[in-house]
Amino acid sequence: MDSHESTFQSALHVMPGVKGGHDGLPGQGSQDAASAENHQHDHHRREMTTQEYLEGIESGDRTRLAKAITLIESNSASHFEKAQEVLKHILPHTGGSIRIGITGVPGAGKSTFIESFGTYLTGAGKKVAVMAVDPSSSVTGGSILGDKTRMEKLATDPNAFIRPSPSGGTLGGVARKTREALLVFESAGYDVVLVETVGVGQSETTVRSMVDFFLLVLVPGAGDELQGIKKGVVELADAILINKADGANLIPAQSARVEYERALHYLQPATEGWQTIALTASAMTGDGIPEVWQTIQNFVQSTQLSGAFQKRRRAQERDWVRALIEGQLKEEFYENPKVQALLPKLDDAVMSGEMPATAAAQQLLEAFRSAQAAK
């Protein structure tokens, strides 16, 4: 995405050439203006070596860091091997950040909160990366909520890095790229990685599966207690934040916090040994933002002492291997020429009631297995 193609003022405006999931590496990745000036000719035309990627990540070079993530996000088979080499080398230097997932109802002020929270953290000396998981990004062009996201202050902060959602075509594709980009940020010394969910559906569960702490952002006075949020999403959260707790909203926000606090006692906690809590904050005034960070620090300390923190991370790695296998097998199955030839006919037969679904599935699987055996 060229910087001149975008007319809106958002975080993406200062980040040319970082749209993920394409077949060519862009000439220039995400960076601030000064970095762009210093590096616009550096490695502009030729593909970088693995060593150059690694040196760039280690030194915190924003241009090379963006290019490393673009390499990892690429759908091109020619980039896959080099991307895996980079990941293999950085792996010993990962795991040091606090990974925080953030979801919320539309209109909850999630992006404003992320900007306020991220700016607070960089002010406290932390390096912060912001990513998104957006299953619709292959349609929208890989942006974080397009012009609805306004993180200009954070976008120009030298200790922050905002990364648009990669376009993966599927939630699984986006998830793989986001997980691997997260490792790059950790290796580059980022202390906090914020992963935002965009849209609805399975993205909350996907983000929960890659973070340590999950925050649900809601607003006061929006009707019923759960505001259309499914109980299952509430049960994923380690904390519920009532945002926009300022002005006329302050008393309703405090009332909502008490209601949620009461309701949470009846729900299964998301994390072993941690009682999910409700908080209030105002992203506009900054009130309550330090308390959110303190809550997250308390969570990390408590779960590290109990072992729940490490246990979750290990389980996430194991589940991630399974998810990758399932995704790869599914892809190979549907790309198989024999399956592709049979599928339309069997679909029609099932839909017209001529064939049971189980029989159709068996026939497709047998065709796939015979094709594999013939290799």
C-alpha positions as MATLAB code, in Angstrom:
seq = 'MDSHESTFQSALHVMPGVKGGHDGLPGQGSQDAASAENHQHDHHRREMTTQEYLEGIESGDRTRLAKAITLIESNSASHFEKAQEVLKHILPHTGGSIRIGITGVPGAGKSTFIESFGTYLTGAGKKVAVMAVDPSSSVTGGSILGDKTRMEKLATDPNAFIRPSPSGGTLGGVARKTREALLVFESAGYDVVLVETVGVGQSETTVRSMVDFFLLVLVPGAGDELQGIKKGVVELADAILINKADGANLIPAQSARVEYERALHYLQPATEGWQTIALTASAMTGDGIPEVWQTIQNFVQSTQLSGAFQKRRRAQERDWVRALIEGQLKEEFYENPKVQALLPKLDDAVMSGEMPATAAAQQLLEAFRSAQAAK';
ca = [
       0.000    0.000    0.000;
       1.613    3.239   -1.134;
       1.486    6.088    1.339;
      -0.104    8.358   -1.312;
      -3.008    5.999   -1.882;
      -4.418    6.737    1.535;
      -6.100   10.078    2.183;
      -7.195    9.467    5.746;
      -5.096   10.357    8.759;
      -4.441    7.172   10.642;
      -1.649    4.976   11.876;
      -1.423    3.455    8.425;
      -0.661    6.823    6.817;
       2.933    6.715    8.081;
       3.476    3.071    7.200;
       3.958    2.587    3.437;
       4.545   -0.842    1.977;
       3.582   -3.176    4.801;
       0.493   -4.888    3.450;
       1.045   -8.578    4.147;
       0.254  -11.646    2.110;
       1.556  -10.714   -1.310;
       4.099  -12.317   -3.584;
       6.760   -9.624   -3.697;
       8.667   -7.869   -0.964;
       7.974   -4.123   -1.046;
      10.769   -1.658   -1.560;
      10.254   -0.018    1.819;
       8.601   -1.174    5.011;
       7.017    0.535    7.980;
       9.094    3.230    9.573;
       9.077    6.734   10.887;
       9.996    9.671    8.635;
      13.598    9.914    9.824;
      14.192    6.200    9.269;
      12.660    6.476    5.794;
      15.127    9.218    4.861;
      18.123    7.292    6.199;
      17.237    3.970    4.617;
      15.310    4.680    1.431;
      18.198    3.473   -0.755;
      19.396    0.717    1.598;
      18.548   -2.752    0.186;
      15.882   -1.070   -1.980;
      16.152   -3.225   -5.074;
      17.666   -6.545   -4.075;
      16.312   -9.155   -1.729;
      17.942   -9.135    1.675;
      19.925  -12.081    3.044;
      18.883  -13.976    6.169;
      21.812  -12.410    8.017;
      20.694   -8.897    7.038;
      17.190   -9.591    8.330;
      18.619  -10.907   11.615;
      20.956   -7.946   12.064;
      18.085   -5.556   11.369;
      15.832   -7.234   13.924;
      18.564   -7.325   16.564;
      19.499   -3.660   16.066;
      15.855   -2.518   16.097;
      16.169   -1.056   12.568;
      12.527   -0.226   11.804;
      12.899   -0.615    8.039;
      14.446   -4.064    8.230;
      12.080   -5.088   11.014;
       9.120   -4.228    8.780;
      10.714   -6.114    5.885;
      11.295   -9.177    8.081;
       7.609   -9.208    9.014;
       6.614   -8.742    5.368;
       8.816  -11.719    4.458;
       7.098  -13.847    7.120;
       3.640  -12.694    6.018;
       4.290  -13.402    2.338;
       2.193  -16.096    0.657;
       4.971  -16.754   -1.833;
       6.518  -20.221   -1.631;
       9.885  -18.679   -2.572;
       9.878  -16.653    0.659;
       8.780  -19.477    2.952;
      12.191  -21.115    3.397;
      13.991  -17.867    4.203;
      11.183  -16.835    6.589;
      11.550  -20.121    8.463;
      15.337  -19.601    8.653;
      14.785  -16.173   10.209;
      12.274  -17.586   12.702;
      14.591  -20.455   13.658;
      17.428  -18.034   14.447;
      15.335  -15.577   16.456;
      13.472  -18.222   18.500;
      15.986  -18.256   21.418;
      15.434  -14.483   21.790;
      11.621  -14.641   21.968;
       9.175  -15.002   24.847;
      10.257  -11.935   26.802;
       7.258   -9.715   26.152;
       3.845   -9.524   27.781;
       1.325  -10.509   25.123;
      -2.014   -8.744   25.565;
      -5.143   -9.426   23.513;
      -7.764   -6.673   23.253;
     -11.318   -7.120   22.014;
     -14.513   -5.142   22.422;
     -17.928   -4.213   21.136;
     -18.186   -1.740   18.224;
     -18.118    1.791   19.573;
     -16.294    0.825   22.760;
     -13.376    3.072   21.836;
     -10.941    0.202   21.470;
      -8.534    2.046   19.162;
      -8.602    5.182   21.345;
      -7.877    2.982   24.348;
      -4.972    1.259   22.551;
      -3.506    4.653   21.651;
      -3.876    5.946   25.227;
      -2.598    2.721   26.813;
       0.278    2.367   24.340;
       1.352    5.977   24.853;
       1.238    5.476   28.629;
       3.495    2.417   28.296;
       6.041    4.121   26.025;
       6.058    7.020   28.487;
       7.003    4.485   31.164;
       9.967    3.381   29.043;
       8.375    0.345   27.375;
       8.638   -0.605   23.701;
       5.161   -1.411   22.370;
       4.027   -3.260   19.232;
       0.395   -3.164   18.075;
      -1.013   -5.813   15.735;
      -4.479   -6.827   14.605;
      -6.201  -10.075   13.695;
      -8.725   -9.194   11.012;
     -10.218  -12.150    9.094;
     -11.740   -9.704    6.594;
      -8.390   -8.088    5.780;
      -8.093   -9.930    2.449;
     -11.190   -7.967    1.382;
     -10.376   -4.636    3.031;
      -6.746   -4.602    1.923;
      -5.111   -5.454    5.219;
      -5.823   -2.327    7.221;
      -6.520   -2.029   10.935;
     -10.094   -0.733   10.727;
      -9.135    1.652    7.914;
      -9.810    5.304    8.676;
     -11.734    4.390   11.830;
      -8.390    3.794   13.550;
      -6.818    7.003   14.722;
      -3.517    6.359   16.449;
      -1.503    9.283   15.084;
       0.295    9.948   18.369;
       1.303    6.325   18.886;
       2.177    5.915   15.194;
       4.855    8.607   15.439;
       6.222    7.369   18.773;
       9.755    5.951   18.217;
       9.099    3.295   20.889;
       5.905    2.039   19.251;
       5.306    0.029   16.093;
       1.824   -0.336   14.596;
       1.389   -3.197   12.151;
      -1.725   -3.562    9.955;
      -3.408   -6.942    9.892;
      -1.919   -9.275    7.285;
      -4.277  -10.485    4.574;
      -4.372  -14.228    4.910;
      -7.549  -15.125    3.066;
      -8.627  -17.164    6.085;
      -8.560  -16.617    9.825;
      -5.991  -19.416   10.049;
      -3.716  -17.650    7.567;
      -3.977  -14.355    9.422;
      -3.343  -16.129   12.748;
      -0.159  -17.821   11.497;
       1.276  -14.546   10.252;
       0.323  -12.674   13.420;
       1.887  -15.323   15.698;
       5.127  -15.296   13.756;
       5.253  -11.470   13.542;
       4.778  -11.417   17.322;
       7.986  -13.471   17.671;
       9.864  -10.978   15.484;
       8.754   -8.090   17.717;
       9.848  -10.008   20.832;
      13.237  -10.746   19.309;
      13.608   -7.032   18.485;
      13.173   -6.193   22.172;
       9.537   -5.066   22.359;
       8.298   -5.340   25.954;
       4.562   -5.355   25.291;
       2.727   -6.724   22.259;
      -0.920   -5.691   21.878;
      -3.028   -7.877   19.583;
      -6.364   -6.377   18.652;
      -9.326   -8.361   17.331;
     -11.158   -6.841   14.407;
     -14.624   -7.939   13.393;
     -16.647  -10.679   15.001;
     -16.719  -14.457   15.074;
     -13.789  -16.669   15.870;
     -11.137  -13.929   16.020;
     -11.520  -13.560   19.802;
     -10.776  -17.240   20.383;
      -7.847  -17.048   17.957;
      -6.300  -14.055   19.731;
      -6.877  -15.652   23.152;
      -4.834  -18.617   21.909;
      -1.746  -16.457   21.325;
      -1.724  -14.053   24.282;
      -1.062  -14.134   28.030;
      -3.723  -11.638   29.100;
      -7.060  -10.940   27.396;
      -8.917   -7.652   27.892;
     -12.555   -7.089   26.940;
     -13.437   -3.417   26.356;
     -17.062   -2.347   26.880;
     -18.938    0.927   27.327;
     -21.415    2.028   30.002;
     -25.119    2.470   29.380;
     -25.319    0.438   26.192;
     -28.399   -1.533   27.118;
     -28.182   -5.004   28.575;
     -25.244   -6.103   30.671;
     -23.491   -8.117   27.980;
     -24.208   -5.692   25.096;
     -24.598   -8.487   22.605;
     -21.269  -10.017   23.638;
     -21.614  -13.754   23.916;
     -21.052  -15.269   27.332;
     -18.243  -17.303   25.760;
     -16.295  -14.136   24.922;
     -16.695  -12.834   28.491;
     -15.305  -16.147   29.729;
     -12.152  -15.601   27.645;
     -11.371  -12.328   29.433;
      -8.919  -11.837   32.307;
     -10.325   -8.345   32.848;
     -13.309   -6.346   31.639;
     -12.711   -2.654   31.071;
     -15.594   -0.193   31.054;
     -14.163    2.523   28.805;
     -15.401    6.117   28.349;
     -15.763    6.525   32.126;
     -15.755   10.309   32.038;
     -18.197   13.236   32.211;
     -21.841   12.159   32.201;
     -20.717    8.547   31.666;
     -18.727    8.339   34.909;
     -21.539    7.205   37.250;
     -23.080    4.756   34.698;
     -19.570    3.324   34.151;
     -19.044    2.799   37.868;
     -22.469    1.130   38.138;
     -21.672   -1.117   35.178;
     -18.355   -2.092   36.775;
     -20.152   -3.198   39.963;
     -22.654   -5.223   37.887;
     -19.903   -6.978   35.948;
     -17.895   -7.608   39.101;
     -20.930   -9.358   40.551;
     -21.625  -11.367   37.381;
     -17.992  -12.479   37.032;
     -18.155  -14.419   40.293;
     -20.580  -16.820   38.600;
     -18.405  -17.410   35.541;
     -15.474  -19.756   35.108;
     -12.246  -17.685   35.271;
     -10.296  -17.544   32.015;
      -6.974  -18.217   33.745;
      -6.259  -20.779   36.439;
      -5.790  -19.101   39.834;
      -6.859  -15.624   38.668;
     -10.217  -13.988   39.381;
     -11.358  -11.944   36.390;
     -11.979   -8.352   37.446;
     -13.863   -5.322   36.107;
     -12.223   -1.908   35.782;
     -13.165    1.556   34.572;
     -11.030    3.936   32.525;
     -11.224    6.893   30.192;
      -9.005    6.708   27.135;
      -9.745   10.397   26.566;
      -8.637   11.703   29.985;
      -6.195    8.896   30.840;
      -7.976    8.159   34.125;
      -7.763    4.467   35.031;
      -5.058    3.665   32.445;
      -2.304    3.171   35.079;
      -4.662    0.810   36.961;
      -5.127   -1.300   33.830;
      -1.344   -1.717   33.533;
      -1.044   -2.469   37.256;
      -3.713   -5.163   36.905;
      -1.791   -6.761   34.037;
       1.451   -6.663   36.029;
      -0.312   -8.256   39.020;
      -1.680  -10.936   36.690;
       1.777  -11.725   35.257;
       3.384  -11.852   38.698;
       0.623  -14.041   40.156;
       0.482  -16.506   37.245;
       4.258  -16.767   36.956;
       4.473  -17.643   40.653;
       1.750  -20.282   40.322;
       3.170  -21.662   37.067;
      -0.077  -20.966   35.153;
       1.701  -18.426   32.912;
       4.326  -20.912   31.691;
       1.756  -23.711   31.489;
      -0.462  -21.642   29.165;
       2.457  -20.672   26.924;
       3.520  -24.318   26.577;
      -0.058  -25.383   25.801;
      -0.347  -22.600   23.223;
       2.785  -23.832   21.443;
       1.466  -27.416   21.397;
      -1.955  -26.313   20.108;
      -0.265  -24.165   17.499;
       1.557  -27.200   16.054;
      -1.788  -29.018   15.792;
      -3.437  -26.011   14.155;
      -0.638  -25.730   11.574;
      -0.944  -29.429   10.702;
      -4.726  -29.173   10.353;
      -4.423  -26.061    8.194;
      -1.792  -27.615    5.939;
      -3.733  -30.868    5.508;
      -6.913  -28.967    4.697;
      -5.065  -26.885    2.103;
      -3.484  -29.958    0.485;
      -6.829  -31.751    0.450;
      -8.721  -28.988   -1.355;
      -5.849  -28.302   -3.766;
      -5.676  -31.964   -4.828;
      -6.735  -32.305   -8.524;
      -8.748  -35.495   -7.868;
     -10.647  -33.814   -5.036;
     -11.244  -30.719   -7.157;
     -12.627  -32.851   -9.977;
     -14.999  -34.789   -7.704;
     -16.130  -32.063   -5.316;
     -18.694  -30.190   -7.486;
     -20.472  -33.433   -8.503;
     -20.588  -34.756   -4.949;
     -21.745  -31.380   -3.617;
     -24.647  -31.472   -6.053;
     -25.454  -35.084   -5.140;
     -25.564  -34.253   -1.421;
     -27.603  -31.068   -1.902;
     -30.146  -32.857   -4.109;
     -30.540  -35.665   -1.560;
     -29.086  -38.378   -3.817;
     -26.144  -39.145   -1.552;
     -25.549  -39.010    2.213;
     -22.918  -36.500    3.356;
     -20.886  -39.267    5.021;
     -20.636  -41.242    1.773;
     -19.562  -38.126   -0.144;
     -16.894  -37.331    2.438;
     -15.580  -40.908    2.311;
     -15.379  -40.833   -1.476;
     -13.435  -37.558   -1.405;
     -11.056  -38.831    1.270;
     -10.429  -42.051   -0.674;
      -9.678  -40.033   -3.815;
      -7.233  -37.891   -1.820;
      -5.527  -40.912   -0.242;
      -5.123  -42.709   -3.582;
      -3.601  -39.560   -5.090;
      -1.172  -39.319   -2.152;
      -0.228  -42.999   -2.425;
       0.494  -42.604   -6.152;
       3.101  -39.890   -5.471;
];
